[in-house]
Amino acid sequence: MLKVLTLFLVTPFVLLASNKSNPIASETINSIPEVKDVTYPSTLELSVDVTDIRHRIFKVTEVIPHAPSGPLTLLYPQWLPGNHSPAGTISKLAGLKVSVKNEPLLWKRDPLNVFAFHIQVPAGNPDLKLEFDFLTPTESNQGRIVATEAMLNLQWNSVVLYPSGYYARNVFVKSSVTIPADWKIYTALEVDSIHGATTYYKKQPLDILIDSPAFAGANSKLVPLSKDVSLAIVADKPRDLVISKEALEAHKNLITQAVALFGSQHYDHYTFLLALSDHQGSIGLEHHRSSENGTSSQYFSSWKTQLSSHELLSHEYAHSWNGKFRRPEDLWTPNYNTPMQDSLLWVYEGQTQFWGWVLAARSGMISHQDALDALAQVAAIYEERKGRLWRPLIDTTNDPIIAQRAPQAWTSFQRAEDYYSEGLLIWLDVDSLLRQLSHNRKSLDDFAKLFFGIKDRDFGEVTYSRQTIIELLNKIQPYDWNDFFHKRVDLITEHAPLDGLTRGGYKLVYTNTQTEYAKSSEIRYKGTNLTYSLGLVLSKDGAITGVAWDSPAFNAGLSVGSSIVAVNSRAFDTLELKEVIASKKSPIELLVRTGDIYRNVEIQYTDGLRYPRLEKLDSKATSLDDLLSPKN
C-alpha cells in the first residue's frame, strides 16, 4: 500500500514536469559603444530656454555639428556625481525630436539601457539637431522642485544628450541660457557674451559643464567673500537677501579657515550658489568650483536661531577638496553612464561631514557650544541605532543605490546613509588617536594638508584607495590603521565609535532639557523629537514621522503613518505631551489614528524626558576643544 501511495504522489509531478515548457534565454547584445579616452570630433552646441516659468518647462535645442555618418548612440546622464547613484531624471525628458535640415530622423531607445538613444545619421556628416523638453516637477511628489515664480536651479545633466564612446572630459560643449526678463543668473562657467536675456558661455569639456550648475532668480545678490570666492544668492523675496554683519563675517571666516586647513585651493574661482526659498526644493550638492545650496528663506533673517542649517555651506565647500579633487578610485568614472562604486563614501562623505562641522565651528558659523551639542545629537543617534546589530557601516555605502534616498519606515533598524555621520565619529576618533599617540604633536589637520593640499589650483581629480589612506596616516603616526578601520567600518559593532569624544574629555549623557541646537533643529523641521524617551518623532500636528526600533513606542505598536489624536484623554498638544512624559507617570494613554481606524494605545514609560548632550569629564583633555577652535 505504501509503494502504491508513493507512486500516486510522484506520478502527477513527473507528468507535470514533462509537460512544462522551458524556454532558453535569448542572447542579449550590448549595443552601447565602449568608452575610450579620445576626443569627440566636433563641439556640441547646447541652448536652454528657461523662460516658461508658469509651466516650469526647460526647452532644449542641441546641435551636433558634422555628426559622423552611420550609427550614433546618444546618452542621457544616469550616474551623477554627488548623488552616488543612477539618479538621472530620464523620466522628465519629453518631446524628443531629431532632424537634419528640418527633415526628421527616427530615433530608438535602447531596450536594455533606457538612457541610450540610437540614431542612424545620413551620409555627408550633417549637422544633427535635437529638440526636447525637460519637464521639471510641479509638485514635490514628482521630485525636487527646481523652478518657481521667483527662481530656478539649472543642472546641465538634465538638459543634455552626449555621444557615447567618449570620456566626458573629451566631449566639448558651447552652451547658452535664456532666462526671464529682469532675472540674473549665476554659475561657475565663464561668460563669453550676453545678448539680451541670453548668456553665452565659453566652450568647456562636458565634465566641467555638468560640474557647473546655475541658479537664476528675480531677487538676487552677489556677495564677495574673498578674492577667489563669492556668494550668489537667489531668494523668494528681496527682504530675504539682508545679511547681518555677524553672518557675513562668519561666511568670510569660512574661506579663511578652509584655506588654512587644506593649504591649497582646487578652483580658479568658487561660487556658493545659495537659494533661500520655502518653495524651491532644498539641496546640498558639491562641485569643484561651486556648490548648490538650498535652504529656508529665513537663513539670514533667523541667523541666531536656525542653527542646524549653518553647516550646509561648510560641508559643500569642503567637498571641493574631498570628493571632487580627491576622489575614490572606484567612484570615479569616465562618463555619466558608467556605474559608480561607493565603497569609500565613509571617507568621501564621512570626512567631509567631519570637516564641515569643524570648519563651521572654527569660522563662527556655529558657536563652540553649538558644535558640541550637534556632536551630542550625532553620537546619540548612532549609539541608539539598532540596525548596527546586523548591518556594518560599509554596507550603508550601498544605500544610495539600494534605497535611492526614498523614505523608509524603520530607519533606526534598516539604517540609511550612515556613512555620513557615523563616518564623522570615526574621523573624530582618528583625530583624537593621532593627538594621543603623538603627544599632541599631530592631528587630522596634518592629514588634511598632506592629502588635500597637493597640486594647488588643480581642479581635476586625483583618485585614492583605502590603502592610500592607511599609508598616509602611517606616515603621520605609525599605528595599525588597517585594523582600526576594519573594526569600525567592516564589522558589526554594538556601540557607536565614541572614543573620539572620551579621549577629548567628554561623555555622552542625557538630561531632561534640550540644548539650544536641538531646539533649533525642531524649529527648522517643524517637529518634536522624542527619540530618546518614547522613541517618537512627531510633526507639529501629531503625525508620527519616526519610530525608533525596539523603543517604548515601537513596543506599543506605533509606526510611521499614524497620528496621535489625544494624550491621556486630552486633544494632542506637543507641550502637554512633554509634560506627561516629564511627570514619569505610566502608562501614557494615547488615542491613535491610522487611516480611518482609531485605537487606544498605552505606552509603558517612566524615565521622563531625555535629550543628549556632552558632559565635560576631564578638564585636562583638550583635543576636542582644540579641534573646534579657530586656526591662524
C-alpha positions as CSV (number, residue, x, y, z in Angstrom):
1,M,0.0,0.0,0.0
2,L,2.9,2.4,0.8
3,K,4.5,1.8,-2.6
4,V,1.2,2.5,-4.4
5,L,0.7,5.7,-2.4
6,T,4.3,6.8,-3.2
7,L,3.7,6.2,-6.9
8,F,0.4,8.0,-6.7
9,L,2.1,11.1,-5.2
10,V,5.1,11.1,-7.6
11,T,3.4,10.4,-10.9
12,P,1.5,13.7,-11.2
13,F,4.7,15.6,-10.5
14,V,6.6,13.7,-13.2
15,L,3.8,14.3,-15.7
16,L,3.6,18.0,-14.9
17,A,7.3,18.4,-15.3
18,S,7.4,16.6,-18.6
19,N,4.6,18.9,-19.9
20,K,6.2,22.1,-18.7
21,S,7.6,24.4,-21.5
22,N,11.2,25.6,-20.7
23,P,12.4,28.5,-22.9
24,I,16.1,29.2,-23.4
25,A,17.3,32.7,-22.6
26,S,17.9,34.7,-25.7
27,E,21.3,36.4,-26.2
28,T,21.4,40.0,-25.1
29,I,23.6,42.3,-27.1
30,N,25.2,45.4,-25.6
31,S,25.0,48.0,-28.4
32,I,26.5,50.9,-26.4
33,P,29.9,51.7,-27.7
34,E,32.8,51.2,-25.4
35,V,34.2,54.3,-23.7
36,K,37.6,55.4,-25.0
37,D,39.9,58.2,-24.0
38,V,39.7,60.0,-27.3
39,T,38.3,63.4,-28.4
40,Y,34.9,63.8,-30.0
41,P,35.5,65.4,-33.4
42,S,33.1,68.4,-33.1
43,T,31.8,70.8,-30.4
44,L,28.2,70.4,-29.2
45,E,26.0,73.5,-29.2
46,L,23.6,73.5,-26.3
47,S,20.9,76.1,-25.9
48,V,18.4,76.1,-23.0
49,D,15.4,78.4,-22.7
50,V,14.1,78.5,-19.1
51,T,11.6,81.4,-19.6
52,D,8.4,79.2,-19.3
53,I,8.3,79.5,-15.6
54,R,4.5,79.2,-15.5
55,H,4.7,75.6,-16.7
56,R,8.2,75.1,-15.3
57,I,9.4,73.7,-18.6
58,F,13.0,74.0,-19.8
59,K,13.2,73.9,-23.6
60,V,16.4,72.4,-25.1
61,T,17.9,72.8,-28.5
62,E,21.1,70.9,-29.1
63,V,23.2,70.8,-32.3
64,I,25.8,68.2,-33.0
65,P,27.8,69.6,-36.0
66,H,29.2,67.3,-38.6
67,A,27.8,64.2,-36.9
68,P,29.7,61.1,-38.2
69,S,27.5,59.3,-40.7
70,G,26.2,55.9,-39.6
71,P,25.0,54.6,-36.2
72,L,25.2,57.1,-33.4
73,T,24.3,56.5,-29.7
74,L,23.4,59.4,-27.5
75,L,23.3,59.1,-23.8
76,Y,21.3,60.9,-21.1
77,P,23.4,61.2,-17.9
78,Q,22.4,58.5,-15.5
79,W,25.2,58.2,-12.8
80,L,25.5,61.6,-11.3
81,P,28.5,62.7,-9.1
82,G,27.4,63.7,-5.6
83,N,24.3,61.5,-5.9
84,H,26.4,58.3,-5.7
85,S,23.6,56.5,-7.6
86,P,21.8,56.2,-11.0
87,A,19.7,59.2,-10.3
88,G,19.4,60.7,-13.8
89,T,16.0,62.2,-14.4
90,I,15.3,60.4,-17.7
91,S,11.5,60.3,-17.0
92,K,11.3,64.1,-17.3
93,L,12.8,64.2,-20.8
94,A,9.9,64.6,-23.3
95,G,9.1,65.7,-26.8
96,L,12.4,64.5,-28.3
97,K,12.8,65.3,-32.0
98,V,15.9,64.6,-34.1
99,S,16.3,66.2,-37.5
100,V,18.8,67.1,-40.3
101,K,18.0,70.2,-42.3
102,N,14.4,70.2,-40.9
103,E,13.9,66.6,-42.0
104,P,13.0,64.3,-39.1
105,L,15.1,61.3,-38.3
106,L,13.9,58.2,-36.5
107,W,15.4,57.6,-33.0
108,K,15.1,54.4,-31.0
109,R,15.6,53.9,-27.3
110,D,17.9,51.1,-26.3
111,P,15.8,48.2,-24.9
112,L,18.4,47.3,-22.3
113,N,19.6,50.9,-21.4
114,V,16.7,53.4,-21.3
115,F,19.2,56.2,-21.0
116,A,20.6,55.5,-24.5
117,F,19.1,56.6,-27.9
118,H,20.2,55.1,-31.2
119,I,20.1,57.2,-34.4
120,Q,21.2,56.4,-38.0
121,V,23.0,59.6,-39.2
122,P,22.7,60.1,-43.0
123,A,25.7,60.3,-45.3
124,G,27.7,63.5,-45.5
125,N,28.4,64.2,-41.8
126,P,25.4,66.6,-41.5
127,D,24.6,68.9,-38.5
128,L,22.3,66.9,-36.2
129,K,19.6,68.9,-34.4
130,L,18.0,67.7,-31.2
131,E,15.0,69.3,-29.6
132,F,13.3,68.2,-26.3
133,D,11.7,69.5,-23.2
134,F,12.8,68.9,-19.6
135,L,9.6,68.8,-17.6
136,T,10.6,70.0,-14.1
137,P,8.5,68.8,-11.2
138,T,5.4,70.9,-10.5
139,E,4.7,69.2,-7.1
140,S,7.2,67.8,-4.6
141,N,5.8,64.2,-5.0
142,Q,7.2,64.3,-8.6
143,G,10.7,65.1,-7.4
144,R,12.6,68.1,-6.2
145,I,11.1,71.4,-7.2
146,V,13.8,73.3,-9.3
147,A,11.7,76.1,-10.7
148,T,9.3,78.6,-9.1
149,E,7.9,82.0,-10.0
150,A,11.0,83.6,-8.4
151,M,14.0,81.3,-9.1
152,L,15.3,78.2,-10.8
153,N,18.1,75.7,-10.5
154,L,19.5,74.5,-13.8
155,Q,21.5,71.3,-13.7
156,W,23.2,70.7,-17.1
157,N,23.0,66.9,-16.7
158,S,19.2,67.2,-17.0
159,V,19.3,69.0,-20.4
160,V,22.0,67.3,-22.4
161,L,22.4,64.3,-24.6
162,Y,26.0,63.4,-25.4
163,P,27.7,60.9,-27.8
164,S,28.6,57.6,-26.2
165,G,32.1,56.1,-26.6
166,Y,34.0,59.0,-25.2
167,Y,35.3,60.2,-21.9
168,A,33.2,63.2,-20.7
169,R,36.3,65.3,-20.5
170,N,36.8,64.8,-24.2
171,V,33.4,66.0,-25.4
172,F,33.3,69.8,-25.7
173,V,30.2,71.9,-25.4
174,K,29.3,75.6,-26.1
175,S,26.3,76.4,-24.0
176,S,23.8,79.2,-23.6
177,V,20.8,80.0,-21.3
178,T,17.9,82.3,-21.9
179,I,16.3,83.5,-18.7
180,P,13.2,85.5,-17.8
181,A,13.5,89.3,-18.2
182,D,15.0,91.1,-15.2
183,W,16.4,87.9,-13.7
184,K,20.1,87.3,-13.0
185,I,21.9,84.0,-13.5
186,Y,25.0,82.7,-11.6
187,T,27.3,79.8,-12.4
188,A,31.0,78.9,-12.2
189,L,31.1,78.9,-16.1
190,E,33.0,81.6,-17.8
191,V,30.8,84.0,-19.8
192,D,31.6,84.5,-23.4
193,S,28.9,87.2,-24.2
194,I,25.5,88.4,-23.2
195,H,22.8,89.3,-25.7
196,G,19.5,90.5,-24.2
197,A,18.2,87.7,-21.9
198,T,20.6,85.1,-23.3
199,T,24.0,84.4,-21.8
200,Y,26.6,82.5,-23.9
201,Y,29.3,80.6,-22.1
202,K,32.8,79.7,-23.3
203,K,33.5,76.3,-24.7
204,Q,34.0,73.7,-21.9
205,P,34.5,69.9,-21.6
206,L,31.3,68.1,-20.8
207,D,32.6,67.2,-17.3
208,I,33.2,70.9,-16.5
209,L,29.8,71.9,-17.8
210,I,27.9,69.3,-15.8
211,D,30.0,70.3,-12.7
212,S,28.9,73.9,-13.1
213,P,25.2,74.2,-12.5
214,A,23.3,77.6,-12.5
215,F,21.0,79.4,-10.2
216,A,18.8,82.2,-11.6
217,G,16.2,84.4,-9.9
218,A,14.3,87.7,-9.8
219,N,15.6,88.6,-6.3
220,S,19.4,88.1,-6.2
221,K,22.6,89.3,-4.7
222,L,26.3,88.6,-5.3
223,V,28.5,88.9,-2.3
224,P,32.3,88.6,-2.4
225,L,33.8,86.6,0.4
226,S,37.4,86.7,-0.7
227,K,39.3,87.5,-3.9
228,D,38.6,83.9,-5.2
229,V,35.2,83.1,-3.6
230,S,31.7,84.7,-3.9
231,L,28.2,84.0,-2.6
232,A,25.5,84.2,-5.2
233,I,22.1,84.4,-3.5
234,V,18.6,84.0,-5.1
235,A,15.6,84.4,-2.7
236,D,11.8,84.3,-2.6
237,K,11.7,87.9,-1.6
238,P,14.1,90.9,-1.5
239,R,14.0,91.0,2.3
240,D,15.5,87.6,2.5
241,L,18.7,89.0,1.0
242,V,19.6,91.1,4.0
243,I,22.7,89.8,5.7
244,S,23.8,90.8,9.2
245,K,27.4,91.8,9.9
246,E,27.8,88.8,12.1
247,A,26.6,86.3,9.4
248,L,28.7,87.9,6.7
249,E,31.8,87.7,8.9
250,A,31.2,84.0,9.6
251,H,30.9,83.3,5.8
252,K,34.2,85.1,5.2
253,N,35.9,83.3,8.0
254,L,34.8,80.0,6.5
255,I,37.0,80.7,3.4
256,T,40.0,81.8,5.6
257,Q,39.7,78.7,7.8
258,A,39.3,76.2,5.0
259,V,42.3,77.5,3.0
260,A,44.4,77.5,6.2
261,L,43.3,73.9,6.9
262,F,43.8,72.4,3.5
263,G,46.8,74.6,2.4
264,S,45.5,74.7,-1.2
265,Q,42.6,75.7,-3.4
266,H,41.3,73.4,-6.1
267,Y,39.5,76.1,-8.2
268,D,40.4,79.2,-10.1
269,H,37.3,80.8,-8.6
270,Y,34.5,79.4,-6.4
271,T,30.8,80.4,-6.2
272,F,28.4,79.4,-3.4
273,L,25.0,79.1,-5.2
274,L,22.5,79.7,-2.4
275,A,18.7,79.6,-2.8
276,L,16.7,80.9,0.1
277,S,13.3,79.6,-0.5
278,D,10.3,77.9,1.1
279,H,9.1,76.8,-2.4
280,Q,12.1,75.5,-4.4
281,G,13.3,72.2,-3.1
282,S,16.3,72.3,-0.7
283,I,19.6,70.9,-1.8
284,G,23.2,70.5,-0.9
285,L,25.3,69.3,-3.8
286,E,29.1,69.6,-4.3
287,H,31.0,70.8,-7.3
288,H,34.6,71.7,-7.9
289,R,34.2,75.4,-8.4
290,S,30.7,75.9,-6.9
291,S,28.1,74.2,-4.8
292,E,24.3,74.1,-5.0
293,N,22.8,75.1,-1.6
294,G,19.1,75.5,-0.9
295,T,17.6,76.2,2.5
296,S,14.9,78.1,4.3
297,S,14.1,81.7,3.2
298,Q,14.9,82.7,6.8
299,Y,18.5,81.5,6.7
300,F,19.8,85.1,7.2
301,S,16.8,86.7,9.0
302,S,16.8,83.9,11.6
303,W,20.6,83.6,11.7
304,K,20.8,83.2,15.5
305,T,18.1,80.6,15.8
306,Q,18.2,78.4,12.7
307,L,21.5,76.9,13.7
308,S,21.1,73.4,12.1
309,S,21.4,74.9,8.6
310,H,24.7,76.6,9.3
311,E,26.9,73.6,8.4
312,L,25.4,73.3,4.9
313,L,27.9,75.6,3.1
314,S,30.9,74.5,5.1
315,H,30.2,70.8,4.2
316,E,29.7,71.5,0.5
317,Y,32.8,73.8,0.4
318,A,34.9,71.1,1.9
319,H,33.8,68.8,-0.9
320,S,35.9,70.9,-3.3
321,W,38.9,69.2,-1.7
322,N,37.3,66.0,-0.5
323,G,35.1,64.2,-3.1
324,K,35.8,66.5,-6.1
325,F,39.6,66.8,-6.1
326,R,40.4,63.7,-4.1
327,R,38.0,61.0,-5.5
328,P,37.7,57.3,-4.5
329,E,39.2,55.3,-7.4
330,D,36.1,53.0,-7.6
331,L,33.7,56.1,-7.6
332,W,35.5,58.0,-10.4
333,T,34.0,57.1,-13.8
334,P,34.9,58.3,-17.4
335,N,31.4,59.3,-18.2
336,Y,27.9,59.6,-16.7
337,N,26.6,56.3,-17.8
338,T,29.3,54.1,-16.3
339,P,28.2,52.6,-12.9
340,M,29.9,54.0,-9.8
341,Q,31.0,52.1,-6.8
342,D,30.5,53.7,-3.4
343,S,32.8,51.6,-1.0
344,L,34.7,54.7,0.2
345,L,31.9,57.0,0.9
346,W,32.8,56.8,4.6
347,V,35.8,58.8,3.5
348,Y,34.2,60.9,0.8
349,E,31.2,61.9,2.8
350,G,32.2,60.9,6.3
351,Q,35.3,63.0,6.4
352,T,33.5,65.9,4.7
353,Q,30.8,65.7,7.4
354,F,33.7,65.9,9.9
355,W,35.4,68.9,8.3
356,G,32.0,70.5,7.7
357,W,31.4,70.7,11.4
358,V,35.0,71.6,12.3
359,L,35.0,74.5,9.8
360,A,31.6,75.7,10.9
361,A,32.9,75.9,14.4
362,R,36.3,77.4,13.5
363,S,34.7,80.1,11.4
364,G,31.9,81.0,13.7
365,M,29.1,79.7,11.5
366,I,28.1,77.9,14.7
367,S,29.4,78.5,18.2
368,H,31.8,76.2,20.0
369,Q,29.0,75.1,22.3
370,D,26.6,74.5,19.4
371,A,29.2,72.3,17.7
372,L,29.5,70.2,20.9
373,D,25.7,70.0,21.1
374,A,25.5,68.9,17.5
375,L,28.1,66.2,18.1
376,A,26.0,65.0,21.1
377,Q,23.0,64.5,18.8
378,V,25.1,62.6,16.3
379,A,26.6,60.4,19.0
380,A,23.1,59.6,20.4
381,I,21.6,58.8,17.1
382,Y,24.2,56.2,16.3
383,E,24.6,54.8,19.8
384,E,20.8,54.1,19.8
385,R,20.7,52.8,16.2
386,K,19.6,49.1,16.4
387,G,20.4,48.5,12.8
388,R,24.1,48.4,13.7
389,L,23.5,44.9,15.2
390,W,23.0,43.4,11.8
391,R,24.4,45.8,9.2
392,P,28.0,47.0,9.2
393,L,28.8,50.6,8.2
394,I,30.5,49.5,4.9
395,D,27.2,48.1,3.7
396,T,25.4,51.5,4.2
397,T,27.7,52.9,1.4
398,N,25.4,50.9,-1.0
399,D,22.4,52.7,0.3
400,P,22.3,55.5,-2.4
401,I,21.8,52.7,-5.0
402,I,19.6,50.4,-2.8
403,A,17.2,53.0,-1.5
404,Q,17.6,55.9,-3.9
405,R,17.0,58.2,-0.8
406,A,13.4,57.1,-0.7
407,P,11.6,57.4,2.7
408,Q,12.0,54.4,5.0
409,A,9.6,53.0,7.6
410,W,12.3,51.9,10.1
411,T,15.4,53.9,9.6
412,S,16.8,53.0,13.0
413,F,16.8,49.3,12.1
414,Q,17.2,49.4,8.3
415,R,20.0,52.0,8.6
416,A,20.4,54.6,5.8
417,E,23.3,56.6,4.6
418,D,25.0,56.3,8.0
419,Y,28.5,56.6,6.5
420,Y,27.9,60.4,6.7
421,S,27.6,61.0,10.4
422,E,28.9,57.7,11.8
423,G,31.8,58.4,9.4
424,L,32.2,61.8,11.2
425,L,32.5,59.9,14.5
426,I,35.2,57.6,13.0
427,W,37.2,60.5,11.8
428,L,36.8,62.2,15.2
429,D,38.2,59.0,16.6
430,V,41.2,59.2,14.2
431,D,41.9,62.8,15.2
432,S,41.9,62.1,18.9
433,L,44.0,59.0,18.5
434,L,46.6,60.9,16.4
435,R,46.8,63.5,19.1
436,Q,47.1,60.9,21.9
437,L,49.8,58.8,20.1
438,S,51.8,61.8,19.1
439,H,51.5,63.6,22.5
440,N,49.5,66.4,20.7
441,R,52.1,67.0,18.0
442,K,49.9,65.5,15.2
443,S,46.2,65.7,14.3
444,L,43.9,65.2,11.4
445,D,44.9,68.7,10.3
446,D,48.2,67.2,9.3
447,F,46.4,64.6,7.2
448,A,44.4,67.3,5.5
449,K,47.4,69.2,4.3
450,L,49.2,66.1,3.0
451,F,46.1,64.5,1.4
452,F,44.2,67.5,0.0
453,G,46.9,70.2,-0.1
454,I,48.7,68.9,-3.2
455,K,48.6,70.5,-6.6
456,D,47.3,73.9,-5.7
457,R,44.7,75.3,-8.2
458,D,44.3,71.9,-9.9
459,F,40.6,71.2,-10.3
460,G,41.0,67.8,-11.9
461,E,40.7,64.6,-9.9
462,V,43.3,62.6,-8.0
463,T,42.0,59.2,-7.0
464,Y,42.8,57.1,-4.0
465,S,42.1,53.7,-2.3
466,R,41.7,52.6,1.3
467,Q,45.3,51.7,1.2
468,T,46.3,55.2,0.2
469,I,44.6,56.5,3.4
470,I,46.3,53.9,5.6
471,E,49.7,54.6,4.2
472,L,49.4,58.3,4.6
473,L,48.2,58.0,8.2
474,N,51.1,55.8,9.0
475,K,53.5,58.5,7.7
476,I,51.9,60.9,10.1
477,Q,51.7,58.5,13.0
478,P,52.6,54.8,12.9
479,Y,49.7,52.6,14.1
480,D,47.7,49.6,12.9
481,W,45.3,51.8,10.9
482,N,44.2,48.8,8.8
483,D,42.8,47.1,11.8
484,F,41.4,50.3,13.2
485,F,39.2,50.9,10.1
486,H,38.4,47.2,9.7
487,K,36.8,47.1,13.1
488,R,34.8,50.3,12.7
489,V,33.9,50.1,9.1
490,D,33.7,46.4,8.0
491,L,32.4,44.7,11.2
492,I,29.1,44.7,13.0
493,T,29.5,46.8,16.2
494,E,27.1,47.0,19.1
495,H,28.2,50.6,20.0
496,A,28.9,53.7,18.0
497,P,32.6,54.8,17.7
498,L,32.6,57.3,20.6
499,D,36.2,57.1,21.6
500,G,36.9,60.4,20.0
501,L,34.6,62.1,22.5
502,T,36.0,60.3,25.5
503,R,39.6,61.0,24.5
504,G,38.6,64.6,24.1
505,G,37.4,64.7,27.7
506,Y,33.7,64.4,27.1
507,K,30.9,61.9,27.7
508,L,27.5,61.4,26.1
509,V,24.8,61.9,28.7
510,Y,21.1,62.5,28.7
511,T,19.3,65.3,30.6
512,N,15.7,66.5,30.8
513,T,16.4,69.7,29.0
514,Q,17.1,70.3,25.3
515,T,20.2,72.1,24.0
516,E,19.7,75.3,22.0
517,Y,21.0,73.4,19.0
518,A,18.3,70.7,19.5
519,K,15.6,73.3,19.8
520,S,16.9,74.9,16.6
521,S,16.5,71.6,14.8
522,E,12.9,71.2,15.9
523,I,12.1,74.7,14.7
524,R,13.7,74.0,11.3
525,Y,12.0,70.7,10.7
526,K,8.7,71.8,12.4
527,G,8.5,68.7,14.6
528,T,9.1,67.3,18.1
529,N,12.0,64.8,18.7
530,L,11.2,62.4,21.5
531,T,13.5,59.7,20.2
532,Y,15.4,59.2,23.5
533,S,12.3,58.9,25.6
534,L,9.3,57.4,23.9
535,G,11.2,56.7,20.7
536,L,9.0,59.0,18.6
537,V,9.4,61.9,16.2
538,L,6.2,63.9,15.6
539,S,5.1,66.6,13.3
540,K,3.5,69.7,14.9
541,D,0.0,68.2,14.3
542,G,0.8,64.8,15.8
543,A,1.7,62.8,12.7
544,I,4.3,60.1,13.6
545,T,7.3,60.7,11.3
546,G,9.7,58.4,13.0
547,V,9.7,55.5,15.4
548,A,12.9,54.1,17.0
549,W,13.2,50.3,16.7
550,D,12.6,48.4,20.0
551,S,11.6,51.7,21.7
552,P,8.6,52.1,24.1
553,A,6.6,53.5,21.2
554,F,7.7,50.6,18.9
555,N,6.8,48.0,21.6
556,A,3.4,49.7,22.0
557,G,2.7,49.1,18.3
558,L,3.2,52.6,16.9
559,S,4.6,53.2,13.4
560,V,5.1,55.9,10.8
561,G,1.9,56.7,9.0
562,S,-0.2,57.0,12.2
563,S,-1.1,60.2,14.1
564,I,-1.6,60.9,17.8
565,V,-5.0,62.4,18.3
566,A,-5.2,62.6,22.1
567,V,-2.9,62.2,25.1
568,N,-4.5,61.0,28.4
569,S,-7.9,61.8,27.0
570,R,-7.0,65.4,26.0
571,A,-6.5,66.6,22.4
572,F,-3.0,66.3,21.2
573,D,-0.7,69.1,22.1
574,T,3.1,69.0,21.9
575,L,3.7,70.8,25.2
576,E,1.2,68.8,27.1
577,L,2.7,65.5,25.8
578,K,6.1,66.6,27.0
579,E,4.5,67.5,30.4
580,V,3.0,64.0,30.6
581,I,6.4,62.4,29.8
582,A,8.2,64.6,32.3
583,S,5.7,63.5,35.1
584,K,7.1,60.0,34.8
585,K,3.6,58.6,35.3
586,S,2.9,55.3,33.5
587,P,1.1,54.2,31.4
588,I,0.8,57.1,28.9
589,E,-2.5,56.7,27.2
590,L,-2.8,57.7,23.5
591,L,-5.6,57.8,21.0
592,V,-4.0,57.0,17.7
593,R,-5.5,57.2,14.2
594,T,-4.3,55.1,11.3
595,G,-6.3,55.9,8.2
596,D,-9.9,55.7,9.3
597,I,-9.2,53.4,12.3
598,Y,-8.9,54.8,15.8
599,R,-7.4,52.8,18.7
600,N,-6.2,53.3,22.2
601,V,-2.5,52.7,22.9
602,E,-0.8,52.5,26.2
603,I,3.0,53.2,26.4
604,Q,4.8,51.9,29.5
605,Y,7.5,54.5,30.2
606,T,8.7,56.3,33.4
607,D,12.1,57.7,32.7
608,G,10.9,61.2,31.8
609,L,12.3,63.5,29.0
610,R,15.7,62.6,27.7
611,Y,17.9,64.8,25.5
612,P,21.5,64.1,24.5
613,R,24.4,66.5,25.4
614,L,28.1,66.2,26.0
615,E,29.4,66.5,29.6
616,K,33.0,67.5,30.2
617,L,34.6,64.9,32.4
618,D,38.3,65.6,32.1
619,S,39.4,69.3,32.2
620,K,43.0,68.2,31.1
621,A,41.8,66.5,27.9
622,T,41.5,69.3,25.4
623,S,41.7,67.6,22.0
624,L,38.1,68.1,21.1
625,D,38.1,71.7,22.2
626,D,41.3,72.3,20.3
627,L,39.9,70.7,17.2
628,L,36.9,73.0,17.1
629,S,38.9,76.2,17.8
630,P,39.9,78.7,15.0
631,K,43.4,78.4,13.5
632,N,45.6,81.2,12.5
